[in-house]
């Protein structure tokens, strides 16, 4: 069973930056798609960004130009660099690993942006 360990959430002022990390228990090279999703209180879980093993990325329109997803095979970690944060980015952020045999979620990390 693949497990994902997330870190990097916190409290930040509007306009600030945070970087989230996600470390899988297996080689990240073997995971076709890594992604980040977020869920605000009372709302559904939404896509933030995904990245394939080949480096192809996809972003929600609301974060394009502000967030960057990446994966470092040497460090076996996926990242979400979040810049120019806004209060509406406040949510629990979840890492996701998607393959033919599984779709695994991390435990979630809280990101709170205050004005």
C-alpha positions in Angstrom: 0.0 0.0 0.0 1.5 3.3 -1.1 1.5 6.0 1.5 2.0 9.7 1.1 3.5 12.0 3.7 2.7 15.7 3.3 4.3 18.7 4.9 4.6 22.5 4.5 1.2 23.9 5.3 0.8 26.9 7.6 -0.5 30.4 8.2 0.6 33.1 5.8 -0.4 36.7 5.0 -2.0 37.6 1.7 0.7 37.8 -1.0 3.0 35.4 0.8 4.4 32.1 -0.3 4.4 28.5 1.0 5.8 25.3 -0.4 4.1 22.0 0.2 6.0 18.7 0.0 4.7 15.2 -0.6 6.9 12.1 -0.1 5.6 8.7 -1.3 6.6 5.4 0.3 7.6 4.0 -3.1 9.8 5.4 -5.9 8.1 8.5 -7.2 9.4 7.6 -10.6 7.0 4.7 -10.6 3.9 6.9 -10.1 2.5 8.1 -13.4 0.6 11.1 -12.0 1.2 13.1 -8.9 -1.3 15.8 -7.9 -2.4 18.4 -5.4 -6.1 19.0 -4.6 -7.7 21.2 -2.0 -10.9 21.3 0.0 -12.3 24.4 1.7 -14.9 24.1 4.5 -18.3 23.1 3.1 -16.9 22.7 -0.4 -15.9 19.7 -2.5 -12.3 18.7 -3.1 -11.0 20.4 -6.2 -8.0 19.9 -8.5 -5.1 22.3 -8.0 -2.4 20.8 -10.2 -1.1 17.6 -11.6 2.2 16.4 -13.0 3.0 13.3 -15.0 6.2 11.2 -14.7 7.2 12.9 -18.0 6.8 16.4 -16.5 3.6 17.4 -18.1 1.7 19.8 -15.9 -1.9 20.8 -15.5 -3.3 23.6 -13.4 -6.7 24.9 -12.2 -7.4 28.3 -13.8 -7.6 29.9 -10.3 -3.9 29.1 -9.6 -2.3 29.5 -13.0 0.7 31.8 -12.9 0.9 31.6 -9.1 1.4 28.0 -8.2 4.0 25.6 -9.6 3.9 21.8 -9.3 7.1 19.8 -9.6 8.6 16.4 -8.8 12.2 15.6 -7.8 13.0 12.0 -8.5 16.4 12.3 -6.7 14.6 13.5 -3.5 11.6 11.3 -4.1 9.3 14.2 -3.4 6.6 16.2 -5.2 6.2 19.9 -4.4 3.6 22.6 -4.8 5.2 26.1 -4.7 2.5 28.6 -3.9 3.1 32.3 -4.5 0.9 35.4 -4.3 -1.4 33.6 -2.0 -4.9 34.9 -1.5 -7.5 34.3 1.3 -9.5 32.2 -1.2 -6.6 29.8 -1.3 -7.4 28.8 2.3 -8.1 25.1 2.4 -6.8 21.7 3.3 -4.4 20.6 0.6 -4.1 16.9 -0.3 -1.4 15.2 -2.2 -2.5 12.4 -4.6 -0.7 9.6 -6.3 -2.5 8.0 -9.3 -1.7 4.8 -11.1 -3.5 2.0 -12.8 -3.5 0.0 -9.6 -4.3 2.7 -7.0 -5.4 6.2 -6.3 -3.9 7.3 -2.9 -4.4 10.4 -0.8 -2.2 12.0 1.7 -3.5 13.0 5.2 -3.9 16.7 4.2 -2.2 19.8 5.3 -3.9 23.1 6.3 -3.1 26.3 4.4 -4.6 29.5 5.9 -4.1 32.8 4.2 -5.2 35.9 6.1 -5.6 39.5 4.9 
